[in-house]
Amino acid sequence: MTDLNELSLAEARDGLKAKTFSAREIAQAHIAALEKARVLNAYLLETPDRALTMADASDAKIAKGDAGPLEGLPLGIKDLFCTEGVVTTAGSRILETFEPHYESAVSANLWRDGAVMLGKLNLDEFAMGSSNETSAYGDVISPWRRQENGVLSDAKIVPGGSSGGSAAAVAAHLCLGATATDTGGSIRQPAAFTGTVGIKPTYGRVSRWGTVAFASSLDQAGPIARTVRDCAILLGSMAGPDARDTTCVDLPVPDFEDAVSRGVKGLTIGIPKEYRVEGMPAEIQKLWDDGAAWLKDAGATIREISLPHTKLALPAYYIVAPAEASSNLARYDGVRYGLRVPGKDIAAMYENTRAAGFGREVKRRIMIGTYVLSAGYYDAYYVRAQKIRTLIKRDFEEAYAAGVDAILTPATPSAAFGIGEKASADPVEMYLNDVFTVTVNMAGLPGIAVPAGLDGQGLPLGLQLIGRPFDEETLFATAEVIERAAGRTVLPKAWW
């Protein structure tokens, strides 16, 4: 029998329903796997006892015929989601002792449907990063390695960020799926880097309640999994109305899994000419062309479109996101919870706590955000960035009004890079990793990254599909066509 941690989430679900194996057995298989892969640093906290207790409860429900949609399926939880009674750090020293007395809406929905928690996953500090090198608890290492002439390199590769722990754990079969968050590409970019599937839903599809905030008008939770179908299953449980989050829409949750097999016949797929950026590697261009050909062969119409304000998205994003971050992170002052470093007075205590608790990248973004919101610069930077955001949203609206059903683009400008290759360089170079993804967050649209091939060194490459608001179903159907045409991206034999 296949090792239980090598099953897809859908295969594991079906096996549990058929009683081919138990929830305890599949939990034990994943616990053993993550214990052997600690060198990846994907998990900040393992919760094996809780996992086995939850698995036993699932076995009892399955025996009684009372199983939920995710009954007995072991998942990893990004450490940005508050988990009752389990430390939630957001990858930061300032929250290293924070133990919530409540459950995030996302994780509560997963437990309601029977999922099992394996532990809390590493991430860039407060979700600020594109490589998972800003975590206060160490870098996450991708399970992938470069290959040259069939020989594996010893160089360590980043898994992408900020949801690098989620992507690495899924790719390395350390969980069946994982929760993640996306502010400017933090689900889609790490999914593309690790050969996994990740969807950033429409803003408002999933409640943000109980999720540590980075930039409130951009943040959205979603799943990372090994297949399109697995992502559809997970999003079906994560999504739904929540009166505690005023930005969460009161809409019914569609049957996302049913949409996976719809196909693309009769759909029109847009190819935005502005995404053909200068210096794009030939292998990324070929991947994009291949994706368009696969969709055309499956019955879709391919049409070139224009999104003229694309070039302004990245600079506008890096004004809006830090501005909102500077406001959200003001609450971490050593008074109410988390780290406290004493000082001679309360002002000194604030300064000492924040200096000791925040990492370099978080401090950089707080300073940028405070600057663009300050008197004399608010209109020049923040207001102008918000106007550009409106224009970006309008570009997409016009494309969809003209009959486009979804938009196909590359997910990233390259395959994953080595640890340390960009972190010590100009931070703008790191920010450029988000060039294809930030427009989706600025416009509040759904986007999915799906594996579509390997680069010349054997590392995964992904394609991105961008959909109409609240039309994740079309994204799942379209992504499944690409997944089927490209073939599942399989991680080579574990090297750790």
C-alpha positions in Angstrom: 0.0 0.0 0.0 1.2 3.6 -0.7 2.6 5.3 2.3 -0.3 7.1 3.9 1.4 10.5 3.8 1.9 10.2 0.0 -1.8 10.2 -0.7 -3.6 13.3 -2.0 -6.2 14.8 0.4 -9.0 13.5 -1.8 -7.5 10.0 -1.9 -7.1 10.1 1.9 -10.7 11.2 2.3 -12.0 8.5 0.2 -9.8 5.9 1.9 -11.1 6.9 5.3 -14.7 6.7 4.1 -14.0 3.2 2.8 -12.3 2.3 6.1 -9.2 1.2 4.2 -7.2 2.8 7.0 -8.0 4.8 10.1 -7.6 8.5 11.0 -5.2 7.5 13.7 -3.0 5.6 11.2 -2.9 8.5 8.7 -2.1 10.9 11.6 0.7 8.7 12.8 2.2 8.5 9.3 2.3 12.3 9.0 3.7 12.7 12.5 6.5 10.3 11.7 7.2 12.1 8.4 7.5 15.5 9.9 9.7 14.2 12.7 12.2 13.0 10.0 12.0 16.3 8.1 12.7 18.9 10.9 15.7 20.1 8.9 13.2 21.9 6.6 12.0 24.0 9.6 8.5 24.0 8.2 6.8 23.6 11.5 7.3 26.0 14.4 5.3 23.8 16.7 4.3 20.2 16.4 1.1 19.1 18.2 1.2 15.2 17.9 -0.8 14.6 21.0 -3.6 16.9 19.9 -3.5 15.3 16.4 -3.9 11.8 17.8 -6.8 12.9 20.1 -8.5 14.6 17.2 -7.9 11.5 14.9 -9.4 9.2 17.5 -12.5 11.4 17.7 -12.7 11.3 13.9 -12.5 7.5 13.9 -15.4 7.4 16.3 -17.5 9.7 14.0 -16.6 7.6 10.9 -17.6 4.4 12.8 -21.0 6.0 13.6 -21.5 7.3 10.0 -21.3 10.9 11.2 -18.2 12.0 9.3 -17.6 15.6 8.3 -16.3 16.7 4.9 -12.7 16.7 6.2 -13.0 14.0 8.8 -9.7 12.6 9.9 -7.6 14.6 7.4 -4.3 15.9 9.0 -3.5 19.5 8.1 -0.9 22.1 8.9 -1.9 25.6 10.2 0.1 28.7 9.2 1.1 30.3 12.5 -0.8 33.5 11.5 -4.1 31.8 12.5 -5.0 32.0 16.1 -5.5 28.5 17.7 -7.1 28.3 21.1 -4.7 27.1 23.7 -1.8 26.8 21.2 0.9 29.4 20.9 0.5 31.7 17.9 3.6 33.7 17.1 3.1 35.1 13.5 6.8 34.2 13.1 7.8 37.1 15.5 9.6 37.3 18.8 7.1 39.9 19.9 4.4 37.2 20.1 6.5 34.2 21.2 4.5 33.7 24.4 1.0 34.6 23.0 -1.5 31.8 23.6 -5.0 32.8 22.2 -8.1 32.0 24.1 -10.1 31.8 20.9 -10.0 30.1 17.6 -9.7 31.8 14.2 -12.7 31.5 11.9 -10.7 29.5 9.4 -9.3 26.9 11.8 -12.7 26.7 13.6 -14.3 25.9 10.2 -11.8 23.2 9.6 -12.2 21.6 13.0 -16.0 21.7 12.5 -15.6 19.7 9.4 -13.4 17.1 11.1 -9.8 18.1 10.1 -6.9 17.1 12.4 -4.2 19.6 13.4 -0.6 18.5 13.1 1.0 21.8 14.2 1.7 25.4 13.4 3.7 26.2 10.3 6.6 28.7 9.9 6.2 31.9 7.9 7.9 35.2 7.2 7.4 37.5 10.2 3.9 38.9 10.2 3.7 37.5 6.6 6.2 40.1 5.4 8.5 38.5 2.9 8.8 36.5 -0.3 11.2 33.8 0.7 10.5 32.8 4.3 13.8 34.2 5.4 12.4 36.9 7.7 11.0 34.5 10.3 12.3 35.1 13.8 12.6 31.3 14.2 14.8 30.6 11.2 14.6 30.1 7.5 12.3 27.5 6.0 14.1 25.3 3.5 12.4 24.0 0.4 12.3 20.2 -0.1 13.4 20.8 -3.7 17.0 21.1 -4.9 18.6 22.2 -8.1 19.8 19.6 -10.5 22.7 19.9 -13.0 23.3 17.0 -15.4 21.2 14.8 -13.1 23.2 15.6 -10.0 21.5 17.3 -7.0 23.1 20.4 -5.7 23.8 20.9 -2.0 22.5 24.5 -2.1 19.4 25.2 -0.1 16.4 26.7 -1.9 13.8 29.0 -0.6 10.2 27.8 -0.6 8.8 31.3 -1.2 6.9 33.4 1.2 5.3 34.4 3.3 3.5 31.0 3.4 6.8 29.1 2.9 6.2 26.7 5.8 2.8 25.8 4.4 4.2 25.2 0.9 7.2 23.3 2.0 5.2 21.0 4.3 2.7 20.2 1.6 5.4 19.6 -1.0 7.3 17.4 1.4 4.2 15.4 2.3 4.3 16.6 5.9 0.5 17.3 5.8 -2.3 16.7 3.3 -2.9 20.4 3.0 -2.3 23.7 4.8 -3.8 27.0 5.5 -2.0 30.0 4.1 -2.6 33.8 3.6 -2.0 36.0 0.6 -1.4 39.8 0.8 0.5 40.3 -2.4 1.2 36.7 -3.6 2.0 34.8 -0.4 -0.1 31.8 -1.4 0.6 31.7 -5.1 4.3 32.4 -5.2 5.3 29.7 -2.7 2.9 27.3 -4.4 4.7 28.0 -7.7 8.1 27.6 -6.1 7.3 24.2 -4.6 5.2 22.5 -7.2 2.0 22.7 -5.2 -1.4 24.4 -5.9 -2.5 27.5 -4.0 -5.6 29.7 -4.3 -6.0 33.2 -3.1 -9.9 33.6 -3.0 -11.8 36.7 -3.7 -11.4 39.3 -0.9 -14.3 38.6 1.4 -14.8 35.0 0.5 -13.0 33.8 3.7 -13.3 35.4 7.1 -10.2 37.2 8.4 -11.4 37.0 12.0 -8.7 35.6 14.3 -6.0 35.9 11.7 -3.1 38.2 12.6 -3.4 41.2 10.3 -0.7 42.5 7.9 -2.6 44.8 5.5 -6.3 44.5 6.2 -7.6 45.5 2.8 -5.3 43.1 1.0 -5.1 40.0 3.3 -7.0 36.9 2.3 -6.7 33.3 3.6 -6.7 30.3 1.3 -5.3 26.8 1.1 -2.2 25.2 -0.3 -2.4 21.5 -1.4 -0.9 19.1 -3.8 -3.7 19.1 -6.4 -6.4 21.4 -7.7 -9.1 19.1 -6.3 -7.5 19.1 -2.9 -7.5 22.9 -2.9 -11.2 23.0 -3.9 -12.1 20.6 -1.0 -10.2 22.7 1.5 -11.6 26.1 0.3 -15.1 24.7 0.6 -14.6 24.2 4.3 -12.6 27.4 4.9 -15.0 29.8 3.2 -18.3 31.1 4.4 -20.1 34.1 6.0 -18.9 35.4 9.3 -20.7 38.3 11.1 -17.5 39.0 13.1 -15.7 40.1 10.0 -17.5 43.0 8.3 -15.5 42.5 5.1 -16.6 38.9 4.8 -19.5 38.5 2.3 -22.8 36.8 3.1 -22.8 34.5 0.1 -23.4 30.7 0.0 -20.3 28.6 -0.6 -20.4 26.8 -4.0 -19.5 23.2 -4.5 -15.9 24.0 -5.5 -15.0 20.3 -5.9 -17.8 19.8 -8.4 -16.5 22.7 -10.5 -13.1 21.0 -10.9 -14.2 18.7 -13.7 -16.2 21.2 -15.7 -13.6 21.9 -18.3 -13.0 25.1 -20.3 -15.0 24.5 -23.5 -16.5 27.8 -24.5 -14.5 29.9 -22.1 -12.4 32.9 -23.2 -9.0 33.2 -21.6 -7.2 36.6 -21.6 -3.4 37.0 -22.1 -2.4 40.4 -20.8 0.4 41.9 -23.0 1.7 44.0 -20.1 2.8 40.8 -18.2 5.4 40.2 -20.9 8.0 42.1 -18.8 11.4 43.0 -20.0 14.0 40.4 -19.4 11.5 37.6 -18.9 13.4 34.2 -19.1 12.7 32.2 -22.2 11.5 29.2 -20.1 8.8 31.4 -18.4 7.6 32.6 -21.8 7.5 29.0 -23.1 5.6 27.9 -20.0 3.1 30.7 -20.6 2.7 29.7 -24.3 2.3 26.1 -23.4 -0.5 26.9 -20.9 -2.4 28.9 -23.5 -2.0 26.0 -26.0 -3.3 23.5 -23.4 -6.4 25.6 -22.7 -7.0 26.2 -26.5 -6.7 22.4 -27.1 -9.3 21.9 -24.4 -11.8 24.2 -26.1 -11.1 27.6 -24.7 -10.6 30.8 -26.9 -7.4 32.6 -26.3 -7.4 36.4 -26.6 -4.8 39.0 -26.0 -5.9 41.8 -23.6 -4.5 44.9 -22.1 -4.2 45.8 -18.4 -2.5 49.1 -18.9 -1.9 50.0 -15.3 -0.1 46.8 -14.4 3.3 48.5 -14.3 2.1 50.8 -11.5 0.8 47.9 -9.3 4.0 47.0 -7.6 5.0 50.5 -6.4 1.4 51.2 -5.4 1.3 48.0 -3.5 4.4 48.8 -1.6 2.9 52.0 -0.4 -0.6 50.6 0.5 0.6 47.5 2.3 3.2 49.1 4.6 0.8 51.9 5.4 -1.8 49.4 6.6 0.9 47.3 8.3 2.2 50.3 10.3 -1.3 50.9 11.6 -2.0 47.2 12.4 1.3 46.6 14.2 0.9 49.7 16.4 -1.0 47.3 18.8 2.2 45.5 19.7 3.5 47.8 22.4 4.2 45.5 25.4 1.1 46.6 27.3 -1.6 44.1 26.5 0.1 40.9 25.3 3.2 39.4 24.0 6.8 40.6 24.7 7.5 43.4 27.1 10.9 45.0 27.6 10.9 47.4 30.5 12.1 51.0 30.2 12.4 54.1 32.5 8.9 55.2 31.4 6.1 54.0 29.2 7.5 55.6 26.0 10.9 53.8 26.6 9.0 50.6 27.3 7.2 50.9 23.9 10.5 51.6 22.1 12.4 48.8 23.8 9.7 46.3 23.2 9.2 47.0 19.6 13.0 47.3 18.9 13.6 43.8 20.5 10.4 42.2 19.2 10.3 43.1 15.6 12.7 41.9 12.9 14.5 44.0 10.3 11.9 43.6 7.5 9.0 44.4 9.8 10.7 47.5 11.0 11.5 48.5 7.4 7.8 48.3 6.4 6.6 50.0 9.6 8.9 52.9 8.8 7.8 53.1 5.1 4.2 53.0 6.2 4.6 55.6 8.8 6.4 57.9 6.3 3.7 57.6 3.6 1.0 58.3 6.1 2.7 61.3 7.7 1.7 64.9 7.3 2.9 66.3 4.0 3.3 62.9 2.3 -0.2 61.3 2.7 -1.6 63.0 -0.4 1.6 62.6 -2.4 2.0 58.9 -1.8 -0.9 57.1 0.0 -3.8 58.9 -1.7 -2.1 58.6 -5.1 -1.5 54.8 -4.6 -5.2 54.3 -3.7 -6.1 56.1 -6.9 -3.9 53.8 -8.9 -5.5 50.8 -7.1 -8.9 52.0 -8.5 -7.4 52.1 -12.0 -6.0 48.6 -11.7 -9.4 47.3 -10.6 -11.0 49.1 -13.5 -8.6 47.4 -16.0 -9.8 44.0 -14.8 -13.5 45.1 -14.8 -13.2 46.2 -18.5 -11.5 42.9 -19.5 -14.2 40.9 -17.9 -17.0 43.1 -19.3 -15.5 42.4 -22.7 -16.2 38.7 -22.3 -13.0 37.4 -20.8 -13.7 34.6 -18.3 -10.3 34.2 -16.7 -6.8 35.6 -17.3 -3.6 33.5 -17.7 -0.2 34.8 -16.6 3.0 33.4 -15.2 2.9 33.0 -11.4 6.5 34.1 -10.8 9.3 35.7 -12.8 11.6 32.7 -12.2 11.9 29.5 -10.3 12.9 29.5 -6.6 16.3 31.0 -5.8 18.8 30.0 -3.2 18.7 30.9 0.5 20.6 34.1 1.0 20.8 35.0 -2.7 18.4 37.9 -2.5 17.9 38.6 1.2 21.1 40.6 1.6 20.7 42.5 -1.6 18.6 45.6 -2.3 15.1 44.8 -0.8 13.5 46.0 -4.0 15.0 43.0 -5.8 13.1 40.7 -3.4 9.9 42.7 -3.8 10.1 42.1 -7.6 9.1 38.5 -6.9 5.6 39.8 -6.5 5.4 41.5 -9.9 2.8 39.0 -11.3 0.7 38.6 -8.2 0.1 41.9 -6.5 -2.5 43.1 -9.0 -4.9 40.4 -7.8 -4.8 41.7 -4.2 -5.0 45.3 -5.3 -8.2 44.5 -7.2 -9.6 42.0 -4.6 -9.8 39.2 -7.2 -9.3 35.4 -6.9 -6.1 33.9 -8.3 -4.7 30.4 -8.4 -1.2 29.1 -9.0 -0.9 25.6 -10.5 2.3 23.7 -11.3 3.0 23.6 -15.1 6.5 22.3 -15.5 10.2 22.4 -14.4 13.0 24.8 -15.3 16.3 23.8 -16.7 17.6 22.9 -13.2 14.6 20.7 -12.3 12.8 23.3 -10.1 9.0 23.8 -10.3 7.4 26.6 -12.4 3.8 27.7 -12.1 1.1 29.4 -14.0 -1.4 31.8 -12.5 -5.1 32.2 -13.4 -7.0 35.3 -12.3 -10.8 35.2 -12.2 -13.8 37.3 -11.9 -14.9 38.3 -8.3 -16.4 35.3 -6.5 -15.9 33.0 -9.5 -13.4 30.6 -8.0 -15.3 27.8 -9.7 -14.0 28.8 -13.1 -10.4 29.0 -11.7 -10.7 25.5 -10.4 -12.0 24.2 -13.7 -9.3 26.0 -15.7 -6.5 25.0 -13.4 -7.5 21.4 -13.6 -7.1 21.5 -17.3 -3.5 22.8 -16.9 -2.8 20.3 -14.2 -3.9 17.4 -16.4 -2.0 18.6 -19.4 1.2 19.4 -17.6 1.1 16.3 -15.3 1.4 16.3 -11.6 4.7 17.8 -10.4 6.4 15.1 -8.3 9.0 15.9 -5.7 12.2 13.7 -6.3 13.0 11.3 -3.5 13.5 13.0 -0.2 17.1 14.1 0.4 16.8 15.2 4.1 
